[in-house]
């Protein structure tokens, strides 16, 4: 678990969102707001990278892991000393797992770029089972890039 301290803003943010495109947009906006509270301007590389990764992971949770009546969770954790932000998106679909290796981006394809972008932007990423139900897809991003 990552921890850190920034002024009076807790280094850990958690929220639940409706499993819908609107929920994914709200999650991305909340992530940008939290990055601002942690001292990273909206237009900073760190904030833009976090927004993109949150957008991709939440879109995947909505599109590929939607479970009627369930929400998805977003967790952001700041580790100032390591210079990292950890993004976690949890959903209820344990049987729909991301590939071990992201698909290569096909320039003419309509999908398949999301995990490729996450792989490029993140220092590391992966997934783990969530108990009692579902999975969590996570990515760690360096704040200096």
Secondary structure, DSSP 8 states (H G I E B T S, - for coil): ----EETTEESEEEEEEESSHHHHHHHHHHHHHHHHHTT--TTSHHHHHHHHHHHHHHHHHHHHS--TT-EEEEEEEEETTTTEEEEEEEES-TT----SS-----TT-SS--HHHHHHHH-SEEEEEE-SSS-EEEEEEEETT-
